[in-house]
Amino acid sequence: MSKIDPKILRHKVENINTLPTVPGTLKRLTTIIEKPRITLVEISSFISNDPALTTKVLKMVNSAIYGFPGRIASVSHATMLLGLNVIKGLLLGVSVFDLMQKTMNGLYEHSLACAIASRVIAQKKGLKEPEEVSVAGLLHDIGKVILTLEFQAEYETAMSEAKNKGISIYDAEKEIFNATHANVGGWLAEKWRFPRNLVEVIEYHHRPALSKNASLETAIVHMSDLLVRARGFGFAGENLVPEVNPATFELLALTEADIRDVLNEMESSMEAVGDT
């Protein structure tokens, strides 16, 4: 199978609104998110006008992932409490989750668990906005959804290559696409006008040392991804558990007790989330 030209790949990704595989709600949502000066009122109004989206957002916000269980009754309250960056990421998360379940069985569970682990580690490290790190954990593999939607046969080949050769899906993607799901996720995050920190976490979650503006946040999502894989929540396209980046391990300086706490919180939260 011939390699896909990265320029064609990037062009398709950046023109997601025209892809026939992308559902109408997500197309409308990306148009809203890409507005240069979107306000909380506008985004709140957009969600409120879609009953299904409202239900999903409130269910997610009130789940164990965000630490506000059962306390948020309205979309306007959610947007005020979480802020623009988090609500934008959350919206994309709930919109692509349906796609995740159709495109790669288990990616939904993997992403939820990664969001929970990222929030817990961010809190342990004293970050002011743990919810933003949680959103990065939620969206870190969004590139896989787009690659699977638009290049299903090629992505299935990548997963087979990863399994047969005992390599990571990240390396298998490079062989077939000349790019990775992390690159694709980074391109999308830029197009969606996410802050630089969030773009870097998504783009460098496999290579955290490359992050210049969000080294701690990227390290947190990198570690969370590996902890979720090791614990066996969901499926991220391969059964391999890569080694933790040594610099990340030093930067986070998590104790065994810290890691136990993260795993315990992740397990109890995943049980509480159920079918969110």
C-alpha positions as CSV (number, residue, x, y, z in Angstrom):
1,M,0.0,0.0,0.0
2,S,1.5,3.4,-1.0
3,K,2.1,6.0,1.6
4,I,-0.4,8.9,1.9
5,D,1.0,12.3,1.0
6,P,1.2,14.4,4.3
7,K,0.1,17.5,2.4
8,I,-3.1,15.8,1.2
9,L,-3.6,14.5,4.7
10,R,-3.2,17.9,6.4
11,H,-5.5,19.5,3.8
12,K,-8.3,17.0,4.5
13,V,-7.9,17.4,8.2
14,E,-8.0,21.1,8.1
15,N,-11.1,21.0,5.9
16,I,-12.9,18.7,8.3
17,N,-16.2,20.6,7.7
18,T,-16.3,19.3,4.1
19,L,-15.6,15.6,4.9
20,P,-18.6,13.5,4.1
21,T,-17.8,11.2,7.0
22,V,-18.2,13.9,9.6
23,P,-21.8,14.2,11.1
24,G,-23.7,17.5,10.9
25,T,-23.6,18.3,14.6
26,L,-19.8,18.2,14.6
27,K,-19.6,20.3,11.4
28,R,-21.8,23.0,13.0
29,L,-19.8,22.8,16.2
30,T,-16.5,23.3,14.5
31,T,-17.8,26.3,12.7
32,I,-18.9,27.8,16.0
33,I,-15.6,27.0,17.7
34,E,-13.5,28.4,14.9
35,K,-15.1,31.9,15.3
36,P,-12.3,34.3,16.3
37,R,-14.2,35.9,19.1
38,I,-16.6,33.3,20.3
39,T,-18.3,34.2,23.6
40,L,-19.5,32.0,26.5
41,V,-23.0,33.3,25.8
42,E,-22.9,32.2,22.1
43,I,-21.5,28.8,22.9
44,S,-24.0,28.3,25.7
45,S,-26.8,29.2,23.3
46,F,-25.5,26.8,20.7
47,I,-25.5,23.9,23.2
48,S,-28.9,24.8,24.6
49,N,-30.6,24.8,21.2
50,D,-29.6,21.1,20.8
51,P,-31.4,18.9,23.3
52,A,-29.2,15.9,22.7
53,L,-26.0,17.9,23.1
54,T,-27.3,19.6,26.2
55,T,-28.0,16.2,27.8
56,K,-24.5,14.9,26.9
57,V,-22.7,18.0,28.2
58,L,-24.6,18.1,31.5
59,K,-24.1,14.4,32.0
60,M,-20.4,14.7,31.4
61,V,-20.0,17.8,33.6
62,N,-21.8,16.2,36.4
63,S,-19.8,13.0,36.1
64,A,-16.9,12.0,38.2
65,I,-14.5,13.3,35.5
66,Y,-14.8,16.9,36.6
67,G,-15.4,16.6,40.3
68,F,-18.8,18.4,40.3
69,P,-21.0,15.4,40.7
70,G,-24.7,16.3,40.5
71,R,-24.2,20.0,41.1
72,I,-24.7,21.6,37.7
73,A,-28.2,22.0,36.4
74,S,-27.8,24.3,33.4
75,V,-25.6,24.8,30.4
76,S,-25.0,28.4,31.3
77,H,-23.8,27.4,34.8
78,A,-21.5,24.8,33.2
79,T,-19.9,27.3,30.8
80,M,-19.4,29.9,33.5
81,L,-17.9,27.4,35.9
82,L,-15.5,25.7,33.4
83,G,-14.6,28.5,31.1
84,L,-14.3,28.8,27.3
85,N,-11.3,26.5,26.7
86,V,-12.7,23.6,28.8
87,I,-16.3,23.9,27.4
88,K,-15.0,23.9,23.8
89,G,-12.9,20.8,24.5
90,L,-15.7,19.1,26.3
91,L,-18.1,19.9,23.4
92,L,-15.7,18.3,21.0
93,G,-15.3,15.4,23.3
94,V,-19.0,14.5,23.6
95,S,-19.4,15.1,19.9
96,V,-16.6,12.7,18.8
97,F,-17.3,10.1,21.4
98,D,-20.2,8.7,19.3
99,L,-17.7,8.5,16.4
100,M,-15.1,6.9,18.7
101,Q,-17.4,4.1,19.6
102,K,-18.2,3.5,15.9
103,T,-14.6,3.9,14.6
104,M,-12.5,2.2,17.3
105,N,-14.0,0.0,19.9
106,G,-12.6,1.0,23.3
107,L,-11.1,4.4,22.4
108,Y,-14.0,6.1,24.3
109,E,-13.1,4.3,27.5
110,H,-9.4,4.9,27.0
111,S,-10.0,8.7,26.5
112,L,-12.3,9.0,29.5
113,A,-9.9,7.2,31.8
114,C,-7.1,9.4,30.5
115,A,-9.1,12.5,31.3
116,I,-9.7,11.4,34.9
117,A,-6.0,10.4,35.4
118,S,-4.9,13.7,34.0
119,R,-7.1,15.7,36.3
120,V,-5.9,13.8,39.4
121,I,-2.2,14.2,38.5
122,A,-2.8,17.9,37.7
123,Q,-4.4,18.4,41.1
124,K,-1.5,16.6,42.8
125,K,1.0,18.9,41.0
126,G,-1.0,22.0,42.1
127,L,-2.0,23.2,38.6
128,K,-4.5,26.1,38.7
129,E,-6.7,24.7,35.9
130,P,-6.8,20.9,36.3
131,E,-10.0,20.8,34.1
132,E,-8.0,22.1,31.1
133,V,-5.5,19.3,31.5
134,S,-8.4,16.9,31.8
135,V,-9.8,18.1,28.5
136,A,-6.3,17.6,26.9
137,G,-6.5,14.0,28.2
138,L,-10.0,13.6,26.8
139,L,-8.9,14.8,23.3
140,H,-5.3,13.5,23.1
141,D,-6.3,10.7,20.6
142,I,-8.8,12.8,18.6
143,G,-6.4,12.4,15.6
144,K,-7.2,8.6,15.6
145,V,-10.9,9.3,15.1
146,I,-10.2,11.5,12.0
147,L,-7.7,9.1,10.5
148,T,-10.1,6.1,11.0
149,L,-13.0,8.1,9.6
150,E,-11.3,9.3,6.5
151,F,-8.7,6.5,5.9
152,Q,-10.4,3.4,7.4
153,A,-8.6,0.8,5.3
154,E,-5.2,2.4,5.8
155,Y,-5.8,2.7,9.6
156,E,-6.8,-0.9,9.9
157,T,-3.6,-1.7,8.1
158,A,-1.7,0.4,10.6
159,M,-3.3,-1.4,13.5
160,S,-2.5,-4.8,11.9
161,E,1.1,-3.7,11.4
162,A,1.4,-2.6,15.0
163,K,0.1,-6.0,16.2
164,N,2.1,-8.1,13.8
165,K,5.4,-6.3,14.1
166,G,5.1,-5.6,17.9
167,I,5.5,-1.9,17.3
168,S,3.4,1.1,18.6
169,I,0.5,2.4,16.6
170,Y,2.4,5.7,16.6
171,D,5.2,4.1,14.6
172,A,2.9,2.2,12.4
173,E,1.0,5.4,11.5
174,K,4.3,7.0,10.5
175,E,5.0,4.2,8.1
176,I,1.6,4.5,6.3
177,F,0.7,8.2,6.7
178,N,4.1,9.9,7.0
179,A,2.4,11.5,10.0
180,T,0.8,10.4,13.3
181,H,-2.5,10.8,15.1
182,A,-0.7,13.3,17.4
183,N,0.2,15.4,14.3
184,V,-3.4,15.3,13.1
185,G,-4.8,16.2,16.6
186,G,-2.4,19.1,16.7
187,W,-3.5,20.4,13.3
188,L,-7.1,20.2,14.4
189,A,-6.5,21.9,17.7
190,E,-4.8,24.8,15.9
191,K,-7.6,25.1,13.4
192,W,-10.1,25.1,16.3
193,R,-8.2,28.0,17.9
194,F,-7.4,26.1,21.1
195,P,-4.8,27.8,23.3
196,R,-1.1,26.9,22.5
197,N,-0.8,24.8,25.7
198,L,-3.6,22.5,24.6
199,V,-2.3,22.2,21.1
200,E,1.1,21.2,22.4
201,V,-0.3,18.6,24.8
202,I,-2.3,16.9,22.0
203,E,0.6,17.2,19.5
204,Y,3.4,16.0,21.8
205,H,1.8,13.5,24.2
206,H,4.0,10.8,22.8
207,R,7.1,13.0,22.8
208,P,6.6,15.3,25.8
209,A,10.2,16.7,25.7
210,L,9.3,18.6,22.6
211,S,6.7,20.8,24.4
212,K,8.0,24.3,25.0
213,N,5.0,26.1,26.5
214,A,3.2,23.2,28.3
215,S,5.9,20.8,29.4
216,L,4.2,19.9,32.7
217,E,0.7,19.5,31.2
218,T,2.1,17.4,28.3
219,A,4.1,15.2,30.8
220,I,0.8,14.7,32.8
221,V,-1.1,13.5,29.7
222,H,1.8,11.3,28.6
223,M,1.9,9.6,32.0
224,S,-1.9,9.3,32.2
225,D,-2.0,7.7,28.7
226,L,0.5,5.0,29.8
227,L,-1.2,4.4,33.2
228,V,-4.5,3.9,31.5
229,R,-2.9,1.4,29.0
230,A,-1.1,-0.4,31.8
231,R,-4.4,-0.7,33.8
232,G,-6.2,-1.9,30.7
233,F,-9.0,0.6,30.4
234,G,-10.3,0.7,26.8
235,F,-8.2,0.3,23.7
236,A,-6.0,2.8,22.0
237,G,-5.3,0.9,18.8
238,E,-2.6,-1.4,20.1
239,N,-1.9,-3.6,23.1
240,L,1.6,-2.3,23.6
241,V,2.4,-0.2,26.7
242,P,5.3,2.1,25.8
243,E,7.9,3.1,28.3
244,V,7.5,6.3,30.3
245,N,9.6,9.1,28.9
246,P,12.5,9.4,31.5
247,A,12.4,13.2,31.6
248,T,8.6,13.0,32.2
249,F,9.2,10.6,35.1
250,E,11.7,13.0,36.7
251,L,9.5,16.1,36.0
252,L,6.4,14.7,37.6
253,A,8.3,12.9,40.5
254,L,5.2,10.9,41.4
255,T,5.6,8.5,44.3
256,E,4.3,5.0,44.4
257,A,1.5,6.3,46.7
258,D,0.7,9.0,44.2
259,I,0.3,6.5,41.4
260,R,-1.8,4.2,43.6
261,D,-4.1,7.2,44.3
262,V,-4.4,8.0,40.6
263,L,-5.2,4.4,39.7
264,N,-7.8,4.1,42.6
265,E,-9.5,7.4,41.6
266,M,-9.5,6.3,37.9
267,E,-11.1,3.0,38.8
268,S,-13.8,4.4,41.1
269,S,-14.5,7.3,38.6
270,M,-14.8,5.0,35.6
271,E,-17.3,2.8,37.6
272,A,-19.3,6.0,38.5
273,V,-19.2,7.3,34.9
274,G,-20.7,4.1,33.6
275,D,-22.3,4.9,30.2
276,T,-21.8,8.7,30.2
